[in-house]
Amino acid sequence: MKRFIIAALGMLLSFAAAAENRSLLVVSEVIQIKAQPAKIWNFVKPFASLKEWHPLFSGSEIVSGRDGQLGAIRLLTIKDGPSFTEELLAVNESAMAFTYSVIESPLPIDRYLSTMSVKSDGQGGSIVTCLTSTSPMVSPSNGKTPVIIWNSSTPSA
């Protein structure tokens, strides 16, 4: 049922972007890790743990709700960069997956939805997938979608 909800959310986002004549950007990142899926899942599933395993982030804290509970909101801070907030929308323990959305961001994006999942690779290791969709916002001044280039050396606002 939760897979259906996640798929339905993705479809709604794509229809909303199309209705506004905006592009929907979908990115999938897949990595293989030589560790048991349960070990990887227990490492990545805490919503406030991103700074512990993702080198881009210097801060990750729950600012509303409880970690792992639907509706929890985390504040993320990029090293030497901006901060933004995300909301936990779904957690499926048996499928080792969670879905979240960006609710506040200094970047010109909206409709950001991402699902991270951990599965067995059949050889004692794990396949970690992060599937993200977002819609770049159109500049009101010229009606064009901006090109976003950001890296750790980009000065913060």
Secondary structure, DSSP 8 states (H G I E B T S, - for coil): -HHHHHHHHHHHHHHHHHHTT---EEEEEEEEESS-HHHHHHHH-STT-HHHH-TTEEEEEEEES-TTSTT-EEEEEETTS-EEEEEEEEEETTTTEEEEEEEE-SSSEEEEEEEEEEEE-SSS-EEEEEEEEEEE---TTTS--------TTS---
